[in-house]
Amino acid sequence: MCGLTIALESEEVFALKAALTDQIARFEKCMAADPQPEVWESALSASRNVLARLSAA
């Protein structure tokens, strides 16, 4: 498995977490309004996974 490691300063991590949290909220609203919400599932899942990894670091 290939991986990419990026060193981030704490304020950058905080900004990324805030942006991802906002993005997740937008995706959830789109899913709720879309007659085919499965279209949003992949993007929502990916955003949640990145946020979880940032939070665990």
All heavy atoms as a GROMACS GRO file, in nm:
protein
  426
    1MET      N    1   0.085  -0.118   0.000
    1MET     CA    2   0.000   0.000   0.000
    1MET      C    3   0.089   0.124   0.000
    1MET      O    4   0.185   0.134   0.075
    1MET     CB    5  -0.091  -0.002   0.123
    1MET     CG    6  -0.174   0.124   0.135
    1MET     SD    7  -0.269   0.129   0.288
    1MET     CE    8  -0.426   0.080   0.222
    2CYS      N    9   0.058   0.216  -0.084
    2CYS     CA   10   0.133   0.340  -0.089
    2CYS      C   11   0.067   0.442   0.002
    2CYS      O   12  -0.054   0.442   0.019
    2CYS     CB   13   0.135   0.396  -0.231
    2CYS     SG   14   0.221   0.288  -0.346
    3GLY      N   15   0.146   0.529   0.058
    3GLY     CA   16   0.091   0.631   0.146
    3GLY      C   17   0.164   0.762   0.127
    3GLY      O   18   0.276   0.765   0.078
    4LEU      N   19   0.102   0.865   0.168
    4LEU     CA   20   0.159   0.998   0.160
    4LEU      C   21   0.150   1.060   0.298
    4LEU      O   22   0.044   1.060   0.359
    4LEU     CB   23   0.080   1.083   0.059
    4LEU     CG   24   0.119   1.230   0.048
    4LEU    CD1   25   0.262   1.244  -0.005
    4LEU    CD2   26   0.023   1.302  -0.044
    5THR      N   27   0.263   1.106   0.346
    5THR     CA   28   0.265   1.170   0.476
    5THR      C   29   0.296   1.317   0.457
    5THR      O   30   0.391   1.352   0.388
    5THR     CB   31   0.374   1.106   0.566
    5THR    OG1   32   0.347   0.968   0.578
    5THR    CG2   33   0.375   1.170   0.702
    6ILE      N   34   0.213   1.400   0.516
    6ILE     CA   35   0.230   1.544   0.506
    6ILE      C   36   0.236   1.599   0.648
    6ILE      O   37   0.148   1.571   0.729
    6ILE     CB   38   0.114   1.610   0.429
    6ILE    CG1   39   0.106   1.554   0.287
    6ILE    CG2   40   0.130   1.761   0.427
    6ILE    CD1   41  -0.016   1.598   0.211
    7ALA      N   42   0.340   1.675   0.676
    7ALA     CA   43   0.351   1.737   0.808
    7ALA      C   44   0.272   1.868   0.807
    7ALA      O   45   0.292   1.952   0.720
    7ALA     CB   46   0.497   1.764   0.841
    8LEU      N   47   0.182   1.880   0.901
    8LEU     CA   48   0.099   2.000   0.910
    8LEU      C   49   0.116   2.064   1.046
    8LEU      O   50   0.132   1.996   1.146
    8LEU     CB   51  -0.050   1.965   0.891
    8LEU     CG   52  -0.090   1.907   0.756
    8LEU    CD1   53  -0.234   1.860   0.762
    8LEU    CD2   54  -0.073   2.008   0.646
    9GLU      N   55   0.110   2.193   1.048
    9GLU     CA   56   0.113   2.266   1.174
    9GLU      C   57  -0.025   2.254   1.239
    9GLU      O   58  -0.125   2.231   1.172
    9GLU     CB   59   0.146   2.414   1.148
    9GLU     CG   60   0.281   2.438   1.086
    9GLU     CD   61   0.396   2.396   1.176
    9GLU    OE1   62   0.385   2.412   1.299
    9GLU    OE2   63   0.496   2.345   1.123
   10SER      N   64  -0.031   2.271   1.368
   10SER     CA   65  -0.158   2.252   1.440
   10SER      C   66  -0.268   2.345   1.390
   10SER      O   67  -0.384   2.305   1.380
   10SER     CB   68  -0.138   2.270   1.590
   10SER     OG   69  -0.091   2.399   1.619
   11GLU      N   70  -0.233   2.469   1.354
   11GLU     CA   71  -0.337   2.560   1.304
   11GLU      C   72  -0.387   2.516   1.166
   11GLU      O   73  -0.504   2.537   1.132
   11GLU     CB   74  -0.288   2.705   1.301
   11GLU     CG   75  -0.167   2.733   1.215
   11GLU     CD   76  -0.034   2.716   1.287
   11GLU    OE1   77  -0.031   2.679   1.405
   11GLU    OE2   78   0.068   2.742   1.223
   12GLU      N   79  -0.302   2.452   1.088
   12GLU     CA   80  -0.345   2.400   0.959
   12GLU      C   81  -0.440   2.281   0.978
   12GLU      O   82  -0.539   2.268   0.906
   12GLU     CB   83  -0.224   2.357   0.875
   12GLU     CG   84  -0.137   2.473   0.831
   12GLU     CD   85  -0.008   2.428   0.768
   12GLU    OE1   86   0.055   2.334   0.818
   12GLU    OE2   87   0.030   2.488   0.666
   13VAL      N   88  -0.409   2.196   1.074
   13VAL     CA   89  -0.496   2.082   1.104
   13VAL      C   90  -0.632   2.133   1.151
   13VAL      O   91  -0.736   2.084   1.109
   13VAL     CB   92  -0.432   1.990   1.210
   13VAL    CG1   93  -0.530   1.883   1.255
   13VAL    CG2   94  -0.306   1.926   1.155
   14PHE      N   95  -0.632   2.233   1.239
   14PHE     CA   96  -0.757   2.290   1.287
   14PHE      C   97  -0.839   2.345   1.170
   14PHE      O   98  -0.960   2.322   1.163
   14PHE     CB   99  -0.728   2.402   1.389
   14PHE     CG  100  -0.852   2.464   1.444
   14PHE    CD1  101  -0.927   2.400   1.542
   14PHE    CD2  102  -0.896   2.589   1.397
   14PHE    CE1  103  -1.042   2.458   1.592
   14PHE    CE2  104  -1.010   2.646   1.447
   14PHE     CZ  105  -1.084   2.581   1.545
   15ALA      N  106  -0.775   2.416   1.078
   15ALA     CA  107  -0.845   2.472   0.962
   15ALA      C  108  -0.900   2.362   0.872
   15ALA      O  109  -1.013   2.372   0.822
   15ALA     CB  110  -0.752   2.563   0.883
   16LEU      N  111  -0.823   2.256   0.852
   16LEU     CA  112  -0.871   2.144   0.771
   16LEU      C  113  -0.991   2.075   0.836
   16LEU      O  114  -1.087   2.040   0.768
   16LEU     CB  115  -0.759   2.042   0.750
   16LEU     CG  116  -0.661   2.073   0.639
   16LEU    CD1  117  -0.545   1.973   0.642
   16LEU    CD2  118  -0.729   2.069   0.503
   17LYS      N  119  -0.984   2.055   0.966
   17LYS     CA  120  -1.096   1.993   1.038
   17LYS      C  121  -1.222   2.077   1.025
   17LYS      O  122  -1.331   2.025   1.003
   17LYS     CB  123  -1.062   1.973   1.185
   17LYS     CG  124  -0.964   1.862   1.212
   17LYS     CD  125  -0.940   1.852   1.361
   17LYS     CE  126  -0.842   1.746   1.399
   17LYS     NZ  127  -0.820   1.741   1.545
   18ALA      N  128  -1.207   2.208   1.039
   18ALA     CA  129  -1.323   2.298   1.028
   18ALA      C  130  -1.382   2.292   0.887
   18ALA      O  131  -1.504   2.284   0.869
   18ALA     CB  132  -1.282   2.440   1.064
   19ALA      N  133  -1.295   2.293   0.786
   19ALA     CA  134  -1.342   2.288   0.648
   19ALA      C  135  -1.411   2.155   0.619
   19ALA      O  136  -1.516   2.151   0.552
   19ALA     CB  137  -1.225   2.309   0.552
   20LEU      N  138  -1.354   2.045   0.667
   20LEU     CA  139  -1.416   1.914   0.646
   20LEU      C  140  -1.549   1.903   0.718
   20LEU      O  141  -1.645   1.845   0.665
   20LEU     CB  142  -1.322   1.803   0.692
   20LEU     CG  143  -1.210   1.769   0.595
   20LEU    CD1  144  -1.105   1.683   0.664
   20LEU    CD2  145  -1.264   1.698   0.472
   21THR      N  146  -1.559   1.958   0.837
   21THR     CA  147  -1.684   1.956   0.912
   21THR      C  148  -1.793   2.031   0.835
   21THR      O  149  -1.907   1.984   0.823
   21THR     CB  150  -1.664   2.016   1.052
   21THR    OG1  151  -1.565   1.937   1.120
   21THR    CG2  152  -1.792   2.015   1.132
   22ASP      N  153  -1.758   2.146   0.780
   22ASP     CA  154  -1.853   2.223   0.697
   22ASP      C  155  -1.892   2.145   0.572
   22ASP      O  156  -2.009   2.142   0.533
   22ASP     CB  157  -1.794   2.358   0.658
   22ASP     CG  158  -1.783   2.455   0.774
   22ASP    OD1  159  -1.847   2.431   0.879
   22ASP    OD2  160  -1.711   2.555   0.760
   23GLN      N  161  -1.793   2.084   0.509
   23GLN     CA  162  -1.819   2.007   0.387
   23GLN      C  163  -1.912   1.889   0.416
   23GLN      O  164  -2.004   1.862   0.340
   23GLN     CB  165  -1.686   1.957   0.330
   23GLN     CG  166  -1.701   1.872   0.206
   23GLN     CD  167  -1.567   1.839   0.147
   23GLN    OE1  168  -1.490   1.926   0.115
   23GLN    NE2  169  -1.539   1.711   0.133
   24ILE      N  170  -1.889   1.820   0.526
   24ILE     CA  171  -1.974   1.707   0.564
   24ILE      C  172  -2.118   1.754   0.585
   24ILE      O  173  -2.212   1.688   0.540
   24ILE     CB  174  -1.917   1.636   0.688
   24ILE    CG1  175  -1.788   1.561   0.650
   24ILE    CG2  176  -2.019   1.542   0.750
   24ILE    CD1  177  -1.706   1.511   0.767
   25ALA      N  178  -2.134   1.866   0.651
   25ALA     CA  179  -2.269   1.920   0.674
   25ALA      C  180  -2.338   1.951   0.541
   25ALA      O  181  -2.457   1.922   0.523
   25ALA     CB  182  -2.262   2.044   0.762
   26ARG      N  183  -2.264   2.008   0.445
   26ARG     CA  184  -2.322   2.037   0.313
   26ARG      C  185  -2.361   1.908   0.241
   26ARG      O  186  -2.467   1.900   0.180
   26ARG     CB  187  -2.224   2.119   0.229
   26ARG     CG  188  -2.214   2.264   0.270
   26ARG     CD  189  -2.143   2.350   0.167
   26ARG     NE  190  -2.013   2.299   0.128
   26ARG     CZ  191  -1.898   2.325   0.192
   26ARG    NH1  192  -1.898   2.401   0.298
   26ARG    NH2  193  -1.784   2.275   0.148
   27PHE      N  194  -2.272   1.808   0.246
   27PHE     CA  195  -2.302   1.681   0.182
   27PHE      C  196  -2.426   1.616   0.244
   27PHE      O  197  -2.509   1.560   0.173
   27PHE     CB  198  -2.184   1.584   0.192
   27PHE     CG  199  -2.068   1.616   0.102
   27PHE    CD1  200  -1.943   1.561   0.126
   27PHE    CD2  201  -2.081   1.700  -0.008
   27PHE    CE1  202  -1.836   1.589   0.043
   27PHE    CE2  203  -1.974   1.729  -0.091
   27PHE     CZ  204  -1.851   1.673  -0.065
   28GLU      N  205  -2.439   1.624   0.376
   28GLU     CA  206  -2.556   1.566   0.443
   28GLU      C  207  -2.684   1.636   0.399
   28GLU      O  208  -2.787   1.571   0.378
   28GLU     CB  209  -2.538   1.572   0.594
   28GLU     CG  210  -2.436   1.472   0.646
   28GLU     CD  211  -2.401   1.489   0.792
   28GLU    OE1  212  -2.424   1.599   0.848
   28GLU    OE2  213  -2.350   1.392   0.851
   29LYS      N  214  -2.680   1.768   0.383
   29LYS     CA  215  -2.797   1.841   0.336
   29LYS      C  216  -2.832   1.801   0.193
   29LYS      O  217  -2.949   1.785   0.158
   29LYS     CB  218  -2.773   1.992   0.343
   29LYS     CG  219  -2.776   2.047   0.483
   29LYS     CD  220  -2.751   2.197   0.483
   29LYS     CE  221  -2.745   2.250   0.625
   29LYS     NZ  222  -2.709   2.393   0.628
   30CYS      N  223  -2.728   1.786   0.110
   30CYS     CA  224  -2.752   1.745  -0.029
   30CYS      C  225  -2.812   1.605  -0.035
   30CYS      O  226  -2.902   1.580  -0.114
   30CYS     CB  227  -2.622   1.751  -0.108
   30CYS     SG  228  -2.561   1.917  -0.139
   31MET      N  229  -2.760   1.516   0.050
   31MET     CA  230  -2.815   1.379   0.054
   31MET      C  231  -2.961   1.380   0.093
   31MET      O  232  -3.042   1.307   0.034
   31MET     CB  233  -2.737   1.294   0.155
   31MET     CG  234  -2.610   1.236   0.102
   31MET     SD  235  -2.532   1.126   0.222
   31MET     CE  236  -2.637   0.982   0.210
   32ALA      N  237  -2.996   1.462   0.191
   32ALA     CA  238  -3.134   1.468   0.239
   32ALA      C  239  -3.228   1.521   0.131
   32ALA      O  240  -3.344   1.481   0.125
   32ALA     CB  241  -3.142   1.555   0.364
   33ALA      N  242  -3.179   1.610   0.046
   33ALA     CA  243  -3.263   1.672  -0.056
   33ALA      C  244  -3.263   1.597  -0.188
   33ALA      O  245  -3.348   1.621  -0.273
   33ALA     CB  246  -3.217   1.816  -0.079
   34ASP      N  247  -3.169   1.507  -0.208
   34ASP     CA  248  -3.153   1.438  -0.335
   34ASP      C  249  -3.240   1.313  -0.339
   34ASP      O  250  -3.239   1.232  -0.246
   34ASP     CB  251  -3.006   1.399  -0.354
   34ASP     CG  252  -2.972   1.366  -0.497
   34ASP    OD1  253  -3.055   1.303  -0.565
   34ASP    OD2  254  -2.861   1.403  -0.541
   35PRO      N  255  -3.314   1.293  -0.448
   35PRO     CA  256  -3.395   1.172  -0.458
   35PRO      C  257  -3.309   1.046  -0.474
   35PRO      O  258  -3.358   0.935  -0.457
   35PRO     CB  259  -3.481   1.196  -0.582
   35PRO     CG  260  -3.412   1.301  -0.659
   35PRO     CD  261  -3.334   1.382  -0.561
   36GLN      N  262  -3.181   1.064  -0.506
   36GLN     CA  263  -3.087   0.952  -0.516
   36GLN      C  264  -2.968   0.981  -0.424
   36GLN      O  265  -2.858   1.014  -0.470
   36GLN     CB  266  -3.040   0.932  -0.659
   36GLN     CG  267  -3.152   0.890  -0.753
   36GLN     CD  268  -3.103   0.872  -0.894
   36GLN    OE1  269  -3.019   0.945  -0.943
   36GLN    NE2  270  -3.156   0.770  -0.960
   37PRO      N  271  -2.987   0.969  -0.293
   37PRO     CA  272  -2.883   1.008  -0.198
   37PRO      C  273  -2.755   0.925  -0.207
   37PRO      O  274  -2.649   0.970  -0.163
   37PRO     CB  275  -2.949   0.990  -0.062
   37PRO     CG  276  -3.060   0.895  -0.085
   37PRO     CD  277  -3.105   0.917  -0.226
   38GLU      N  278  -2.763   0.808  -0.268
   38GLU     CA  279  -2.642   0.725  -0.278
   38GLU      C  280  -2.532   0.794  -0.359
   38GLU      O  281  -2.415   0.759  -0.346
   38GLU     CB  282  -2.676   0.587  -0.337
   38GLU     CG  283  -2.733   0.589  -0.477
   38GLU     CD  284  -2.884   0.612  -0.484
   38GLU    OE1  285  -2.950   0.629  -0.380
   38GLU    OE2  286  -2.936   0.612  -0.595
   39VAL      N  287  -2.570   0.892  -0.441
   39VAL     CA  288  -2.472   0.968  -0.517
   39VAL      C  289  -2.375   1.039  -0.423
   39VAL      O  290  -2.257   1.055  -0.454
   39VAL     CB  291  -2.544   1.071  -0.609
   39VAL    CG1  292  -2.446   1.163  -0.678
   39VAL    CG2  293  -2.632   0.999  -0.709
   40TRP      N  294  -2.422   1.078  -0.307
   40TRP     CA  295  -2.340   1.155  -0.211
   40TRP      C  296  -2.265   1.067  -0.113
   40TRP      O  297  -2.175   1.114  -0.043
   40TRP     CB  298  -2.430   1.251  -0.134
   40TRP     CG  299  -2.492   1.352  -0.224
   40TRP    CD1  300  -2.617   1.348  -0.279
   40TRP    CD2  301  -2.432   1.471  -0.274
   40TRP    NE1  302  -2.638   1.457  -0.359
   40TRP    CE2  303  -2.525   1.534  -0.358
   40TRP    CE3  304  -2.308   1.530  -0.256
   40TRP    CZ2  305  -2.498   1.653  -0.423
   40TRP    CZ3  306  -2.280   1.649  -0.321
   40TRP    CH2  307  -2.375   1.709  -0.404
   41GLU      N  308  -2.298   0.939  -0.106
   41GLU     CA  309  -2.240   0.850  -0.005
   41GLU      C  310  -2.088   0.841  -0.012
   41GLU      O  311  -2.020   0.844   0.091
   41GLU     CB  312  -2.302   0.711  -0.014
   41GLU     CG  313  -2.444   0.707   0.035
   41GLU     CD  314  -2.511   0.572   0.016
   41GLU    OE1  315  -2.444   0.479  -0.034
   41GLU    OE2  316  -2.629   0.562   0.050
   42SER      N  317  -2.033   0.832  -0.131
   42SER     CA  318  -1.888   0.818  -0.146
   42SER      C  319  -1.815   0.943  -0.099
   42SER      O  320  -1.716   0.934  -0.025
   42SER     CB  321  -1.854   0.788  -0.292
   42SER     OG  322  -1.715   0.781  -0.309
   43ALA      N  323  -1.863   1.058  -0.141
   43ALA     CA  324  -1.799   1.184  -0.100
   43ALA      C  325  -1.811   1.205   0.050
   43ALA      O  326  -1.716   1.248   0.116
   43ALA     CB  327  -1.862   1.301  -0.175
   44LEU      N  328  -1.926   1.172   0.105
   44LEU     CA  329  -1.947   1.187   0.249
   44LEU      C  330  -1.858   1.091   0.327
   44LEU      O  331  -1.794   1.130   0.425
   44LEU     CB  332  -2.094   1.162   0.282
   44LEU     CG  333  -2.138   1.183   0.426
   44LEU    CD1  334  -2.106   1.325   0.472
   44LEU    CD2  335  -2.286   1.156   0.441
   45SER      N  336  -1.848   0.970   0.282
   45SER     CA  337  -1.764   0.870   0.348
   45SER      C  338  -1.617   0.911   0.342
   45SER      O  339  -1.545   0.901   0.443
   45SER     CB  340  -1.783   0.734   0.281
   45SER     OG  341  -1.697   0.640   0.338
   46ALA      N  342  -1.571   0.956   0.228
   46ALA     CA  343  -1.431   0.999   0.215
   46ALA      C  344  -1.401   1.116   0.306
   46ALA      O  345  -1.296   1.119   0.373
   46ALA     CB  346  -1.402   1.036   0.069
   47SER      N  347  -1.491   1.212   0.313
   47SER     CA  348  -1.470   1.328   0.400
   47SER      C  349  -1.466   1.287   0.546
   47SER      O  350  -1.382   1.335   0.623
   47SER     CB  351  -1.581   1.432   0.378
   47SER     OG  352  -1.576   1.482   0.247
   48ARG      N  353  -1.555   1.198   0.585
   48ARG     CA  354  -1.557   1.150   0.724
   48ARG      C  355  -1.428   1.073   0.758
   48ARG      O  356  -1.375   1.085   0.868
   48ARG     CB  357  -1.678   1.062   0.748
   48ARG     CG  358  -1.806   1.141   0.760
   48ARG     CD  359  -1.923   1.050   0.786
   48ARG     NE  360  -2.043   1.127   0.810
   48ARG     CZ  361  -2.166   1.083   0.786
   48ARG    NH1  362  -2.183   0.960   0.736
   48ARG    NH2  363  -2.270   1.159   0.810
   49ASN      N  364  -1.379   0.994   0.663
   49ASN     CA  365  -1.255   0.920   0.686
   49ASN      C  366  -1.135   1.013   0.704
   49ASN      O  367  -1.053   0.990   0.792
   49ASN     CB  368  -1.228   0.823   0.570
   49ASN     CG  369  -1.322   0.705   0.568
   49ASN    OD1  370  -1.382   0.671   0.671
   49ASN    ND2  371  -1.335   0.642   0.454
   50VAL      N  372  -1.126   1.115   0.622
   50VAL     CA  373  -1.015   1.211   0.636
   50VAL      C  374  -1.026   1.284   0.769
   50VAL      O  375  -0.925   1.300   0.839
   50VAL     CB  376  -1.014   1.311   0.518
   50VAL    CG1  377  -0.911   1.422   0.541
   50VAL    CG2  378  -0.983   1.238   0.387
   51LEU      N  379  -1.146   1.326   0.807
   51LEU     CA  380  -1.164   1.394   0.935
   51LEU      C  381  -1.126   1.302   1.051
   51LEU      O  382  -1.059   1.346   1.146
   51LEU     CB  383  -1.309   1.441   0.949
   51LEU     CG  384  -1.343   1.522   1.075
   51LEU    CD1  385  -1.256   1.646   1.085
   51LEU    CD2  386  -1.490   1.557   1.076
   52ALA      N  387  -1.162   1.176   1.043
   52ALA     CA  388  -1.127   1.081   1.149
   52ALA      C  389  -0.976   1.064   1.160
   52ALA      O  390  -0.921   1.060   1.270
   52ALA     CB  391  -1.194   0.947   1.123
   53ARG      N  392  -0.910   1.059   1.047
   53ARG     CA  393  -0.763   1.044   1.048
   53ARG      C  394  -0.696   1.168   1.106
   53ARG      O  395  -0.598   1.158   1.179
   53ARG     CB  396  -0.710   1.013   0.910
   53ARG     CG  397  -0.741   0.874   0.865
   53ARG     CD  398  -0.682   0.845   0.730
   53ARG     NE  399  -0.713   0.708   0.694
   53ARG     CZ  400  -0.635   0.635   0.616
   53ARG    NH1  401  -0.526   0.686   0.567
   53ARG    NH2  402  -0.670   0.513   0.587
   54LEU      N  403  -0.747   1.284   1.071
   54LEU     CA  404  -0.691   1.408   1.126
   54LEU      C  405  -0.714   1.415   1.275
   54LEU      O  406  -0.628   1.462   1.350
   54LEU     CB  407  -0.753   1.530   1.057
   54LEU     CG  408  -0.704   1.563   0.917
   54LEU    CD1  409  -0.788   1.674   0.857
   54LEU    CD2  410  -0.557   1.602   0.919
   55SER      N  411  -0.829   1.371   1.318
   55SER     CA  412  -0.862   1.376   1.460
   55SER      C  413  -0.779   1.278   1.541
   55SER      O  414  -0.750   1.302   1.658
   55SER     CB  415  -1.010   1.348   1.481
   55SER     OG  416  -1.088   1.450   1.419
   56ALA      N  417  -0.742   1.168   1.479
   56ALA     CA  418  -0.662   1.065   1.548
   56ALA      C  419  -0.514   1.101   1.555
   56ALA      O  420  -0.442   1.049   1.639
   56ALA     CB  421  -0.680   0.931   1.479
   57ALA      N  422  -0.472   1.189   1.467
   57ALA     CA  423  -0.328   1.224   1.461
   57ALA      C  424  -0.286   1.313   1.575
   57ALA      O  425  -0.357   1.379   1.639
   57ALA     CB  426  -0.299   1.293   1.328
   0.00000   0.00000   0.00000
